[in-house]
C-alpha cells in the first residue's frame, strides 16, 4: 500500500474477510466488485477483484480500485459474479465538524484530512439522504451483477441518543425491494470503538448480509 494514503477508519475486519472467503468458496465466483472500496481491503480475496471508491486518496491505495461513484458505476450490465462491500453505517463516523480541541476523533473527515467529496456516504448521518443514496447504489449492484449473482454486504446498527438505529433491517429490506432474495444473515463479532457518549451501549457485532439477485 502506498504510504502516502491516508488511513481509513472502517476497513473490513479479519472476521468479515474470513466469513466472506468461506461463503465465496461455496459458489462459482470469478469477478468481484466492491463499490464502496475504501483502501481496497477487498483485494485480499483470491479473485479478480475491482474496487470503486469516491475519494481519490483512498482509491490510490491499490491499482485495482478506480475513482468512481457507487450510484453510477462505469460497468456494463451483468459484469460481475459477486459484490462484496460495506457501506457506511450512518453513525458518528459521518461527523464532519472541525476539531477545536485535542479530544479524540474517529471519523471519515478526520482520517482523510479534508471535507469529503460530494455524494460521499461517509458524510451522511442515518436519515433520508443516506437511505436515498444507498437505494441508488443497490439498484446499480443489481444492474452490474450477472443473473443469480451473489451480494455480500457488511453493515451494522448503531446507538444514537440511547436508541438502537435499525440500519441493518433497512438495508435488508432495501435489497428485497431491489429484487434480491435473502440467503442468510451472519453475525460477526467485531471490536468497536469504546469511547464516546454511547460507549456503554456499543453494538458488538456487524451483520454480513448474503443476498442473491
C-alpha positions in Angstrom: 0.0 0.0 0.0 1.2 3.5 -0.8 2.5 5.1 2.4 1.1 8.4 1.4 -2.5 7.1 1.5 -4.5 8.5 4.5 -5.7 5.8 6.9 -9.2 4.6 6.5 -11.3 4.3 9.7 -13.6 1.4 8.6 -11.8 -1.4 6.8 -13.1 -4.9 6.7 -12.3 -6.8 9.9 -10.4 -10.1 9.7 -13.6 -11.9 10.9 -15.6 -10.4 8.0 -12.9 -11.4 5.4 -12.7 -14.9 6.7 -16.5 -15.4 6.6 -16.7 -13.9 3.1 -13.9 -16.2 1.9 -15.8 -19.3 3.2 -19.1 -18.2 1.5 -17.5 -17.3 -1.8 -15.7 -20.7 -1.8 -19.1 -22.4 -1.9 -20.0 -20.7 -5.1 -18.8 -20.2 -8.7 -17.0 -16.8 -8.4 -14.6 -15.2 -10.9 -15.1 -11.4 -10.7 -15.8 -9.5 -7.5 -16.8 -5.8 -7.2 -16.6 -3.6 -4.1 -18.5 -0.3 -5.0 -17.5 1.2 -1.6 -13.9 0.1 -1.7 -12.1 2.5 0.7 -8.4 1.5 0.7 -9.2 -1.8 -1.1 -9.2 -4.4 1.6 -11.5 -6.5 -0.7 -8.4 -7.2 -2.9 -7.0 -9.7 -0.4 -9.7 -12.1 -1.6 -8.3 -14.6 -4.1 -10.5 -13.5 -7.1 -10.4 -11.0 -9.9 -11.4 -8.0 -7.7 -12.4 -4.5 -8.8 -12.9 -1.6 -6.3 -14.7 1.7 -6.8 -14.0 4.5 -4.3 -15.2 8.1 -4.4 -12.2 9.6 -2.6 -9.1 9.6 -4.8 -6.7 9.4 -1.9 -8.1 6.1 -0.7 -8.6 4.7 -4.3 -4.9 5.3 -4.8 -4.1 2.6 -2.2 -4.5 -0.2 -4.8 -4.3 -0.1 -8.6 -7.3 -2.4 -8.8 -9.5 0.3 -7.3 -10.8 3.1 -9.6 -12.2 6.5 -8.6 -15.9 6.5 -9.1 -19.4 6.7 -7.5 -21.3 3.6 -6.3 -24.6 5.2 -7.6 -23.3 5.4 -11.1 -21.0 2.5 -11.9 -18.9 2.5 -15.1 -19.6 -1.1 -16.0 -21.9 -3.0 -18.3 -24.9 -5.0 -17.1 -24.0 -8.4 -15.7 -20.3 -7.7 -15.5 -19.7 -9.3 -12.1 -20.4 -12.6 -10.4 -20.4 -11.1 -6.9 -20.5 -7.9 -5.0 -18.6 -7.8 -1.6 -18.9 -4.4 0.1 -19.6 -2.5 3.3 -21.5 0.8 3.1 -21.0 3.5 5.7 -23.3 3.0 8.7 -24.7 6.5 9.1 -23.2 6.7 12.6 -21.0 9.3 14.3 -18.1 8.4 11.9 -20.0 10.7 9.5 -19.4 13.7 11.7 -17.5 16.3 9.7 -17.0 19.3 12.1 -13.5 20.6 12.6 -12.0 19.5 15.9 -11.2 22.6 18.0 -9.5 20.7 20.9 -7.3 17.6 21.5 -10.3 15.2 22.0 -10.2 12.0 20.0 -12.0 12.0 16.6 -12.6 8.8 14.6 -14.4 9.9 11.5 -14.0 9.8 7.7 -13.5 13.5 7.6 -10.6 13.5 10.1 -9.0 10.4 8.7 -9.0 11.8 5.2 -7.8 15.2 6.4 -10.3 17.2 4.3 -14.0 17.5 3.6 -15.4 14.5 1.8 -16.4 14.6 -1.8 -19.9 15.4 -3.0 -22.2 12.4 -2.8 -19.9 10.6 -0.4 -21.9 8.4 2.0 -19.1 8.9 4.6 -20.5 12.4 5.3 -24.2 11.2 5.7 -25.8 10.6 9.0 -28.6 8.0 9.2 -31.6 9.6 7.6 -33.4 10.3 4.3 -30.3 11.4 2.3 -28.4 8.3 3.4 -31.3 5.9 2.5 -31.8 7.6 -0.9 -28.1 7.2 -1.8 -28.0 3.6 -0.8 -31.2 2.7 -2.7 -29.5 4.0 -5.8 -26.3 2.1 -5.0 -28.1 -1.2 -4.6 -30.0 -0.6 -7.8 -26.6 -0.3 -9.5 -25.5 -3.5 -7.8 -28.5 -5.3 -9.3 -27.6 -3.9 -12.8 -23.9 -4.9 -12.8 -24.4 -8.4 -11.3 -25.0 -11.4 -13.5 -28.4 -13.1 -13.2 -28.3 -15.2 -10.0 -25.3 -13.1 -8.8 -24.4 -13.0 -5.1 -24.1 -9.9 -2.9 -22.3 -9.9 0.5 -22.8 -6.7 2.4 -21.4 -5.9 5.8 -23.5 -3.4 7.8 -24.3 -2.6 11.4 -26.8 -0.9 13.7 -25.7 1.9 16.0 -26.8 3.7 19.0 -28.0 7.3 18.9 -29.5 9.2 21.8 -29.6 5.9 23.7 -31.7 4.2 21.0 -30.7 1.5 18.5 -30.9 2.7 14.9 -32.2 -0.2 12.8 -29.8 0.2 9.9 -29.4 -3.5 9.2 -33.2 -4.1 8.8 -33.4 -1.2 6.4 -30.6 -2.4 4.2 -32.1 -5.9 4.2 -35.5 -4.7 3.1 -33.9 -2.4 0.6 -32.2 -5.4 -1.1 -35.5 -7.3 -1.1 -37.2 -4.3 -2.7 -34.4 -4.2 -5.3 -35.2 -7.8 -6.3 -32.7 -9.8 -4.2 -33.6 -12.9 -2.2 -32.1 -13.3 1.3 -29.9 -16.4 1.7 -28.6 -15.8 5.2 -27.6 -13.2 7.7 -24.4 -13.8 9.8 -23.4 -12.0 13.0 -19.6 -11.2 13.0 -18.2 -10.2 16.4 -16.3 -7.0 15.9 -14.2 -4.8 18.2 -16.0 -1.5 18.1 -15.0 1.9 19.5 -15.0 2.2 23.3 -15.2 6.0 23.6 -18.0 8.5 23.1 -21.4 9.3 24.5 -22.9 5.8 23.8 -19.8 3.8 24.8 -21.7 1.7 27.4 -24.4 0.8 24.8 -22.0 -0.1 22.0 -23.0 -2.7 19.4 -20.6 -5.5 19.5 -21.1 -7.1 16.1 -21.6 -6.4 12.4 -24.0 -8.3 10.2 -23.0 -10.0 7.0 -26.0 -10.0 4.6 -25.8 -12.7 2.0 -28.4 -11.9 -0.8 -28.8 -13.2 -4.3 -30.1 -11.4 -7.4 
